[in-house]
């Protein structure tokens, strides 16, 4: 794409540290090419109404790279291929409004869209590209579960936050001789739990990829008792489940894609551990603090690289792709490839081997 262009950028799905850094890098890179940038507010929802488009300039993105959240706002409720709409009977129906997105894209005079998001957002980006829209995806999720890229920005910050919490709970667990079950995010992948749990010195780490047995967890705790270690830390991913059991679900996501809301596994485990070991056990849910706050230097830099790369890719005339980290470079992968599967923790990977060799229980 040569000459002056007008491109848009949106941030969809859950927020993650580093979103503002992507926006800043994309805007500055576009301005160097004398391109205009339009910010689409509220994720894909903003493409259903041109009222939610705002001009982005060097002034707009000044001093935002270190800030959490996103200046454009975000939403996981705006899937244009299944937009939630009240029906005549009061029930929520899902309508395909993708044609409106295409119309608004052209009404705004856009040449390309930079779509920043996780697996759901990339799936929508892929579908829009199949309708003829020039789309470049940028991978974002604290869960690190997006295929096609070695890492997503937001993950490193979430691990740092979780590790700091584990460090703090370590001292109070030891002081009171308690067991703590610590629930972290990650949905159906155990990346945050595994990395933060191992870095924070957890005694038990439970991830969705390895269904656990409660008796093995209690065995580890009691073994520590016999060695004079009267406390234990159990780090558990929200999607972890017992062998021959189901994930713990709090309810359905309000207004979203109908996905279940995971949560409650830490409290469930705390009750079972207390019943089987007699140990005083407390549960802690870290929740959305893993999403908030300033991104780490690693996430900030990765987000800046992704934002600049997205503009560079558009300048080269390449769309229907996602920028991805392939150390030491940033490359592109087809959007269809990026959304084909979920990236889960490999059970033969080095980090799993490290945990086992250090004597960390994985609940089996």
C-alpha positions, 0 to 999 in steps of 0.5 A: 500500500503506497501513498497516504493511507487511513488506517484504524486500530481497535482493542478487543476482548479482555484488557491486558497490560501493553495495549496502550504501547501498541496504540502508541507504536502504531500511531507514531509509525503511521505518522512517519508515513503521513498516514491518518489513524482512526481509533475504534472505541469499544472493540469491534462494537465501535465498528457498528457505529461510526460515532465511536471512531476518534482521530489518533495523533502523536498528541493523542498517544503521548505518554501512554506506553507505560499505562495499563488498560487502553485509551480506546476501551475494549469489549468482549461483547461486540462480535459482529457475527453474533451480536447480542440483541434483545428479541421480541420475547425479551430473550437475547438473540444473536444477529449477524451484523458483519455487513454493517461493519463492512459498510462502516469500514468503507464509510470511514474511508479506511484502507486497513484495520489493525485488530488487537486482541486474543483468540476471540478477536483474532477469529473475528479478524479472520472472518472479516478478512474473508469478507474482504476487509484488509486486517492485520492482527496483533496478539494480546492475552495474559493467558498466552494461549494464542497459537502462532506466536511464542508469546503474547504481550500481557502474559509477562506482566500477569506472571510478575503480578502473580509471582509477587502475590505468591511471594507475599503469601509465602511469609504469612503461610509460614507464620501461621502454618497454613495451607494457601490455595492461590487461584490465577487466571488463564482460562483453559491453559496453565501458562500463568499458574505454571510460570508464576507457581514455579517462580514463586516456589509453590509446592503444588501447581495445578493446570488444566492440561494435567487433571489432578488427584486430590489425594496426591495434593494432600500427600504432598502437603503431609509429606512436608509436615513430616519434614517440619514444613508446616505450611504449603502453597498450592497455585491453581489455574482457574481452569484446572479440574480433578481427574474424572471431574469438571472445571469449576464454573461460576456462571455464564459470561454476561452479554458475551459469547456464551462462554462459562465464567471459570472460578471457585477452584481455589475455595473448592480445593481449600475445603477438600484439603482441610477435610482430608488433612486437618490443616487450616487452609485459606483460599486467595483469588488474584482475579483481575489484578493480573490484568491491571496496572503498568506493563513490565518492560518486557511486555511494553517492548513487545507491544511496541514491536507488535504495533510498529510491525503491524504498520510495517506489514500494511505498508508492504501490502500484506493483510489477513495476517497476524504479527507474531513473536518468533525470537529474535524477530517479529514475523507474520502468520496467516490469521487462519493459522493463528486461530486454528488451535489453542496453545496449551502448556506442552507436557514434555516441555522444559518448564514441566520437566523443571517442576517435576525435577524440583519435586513440585507436585502437579497433582498426579 
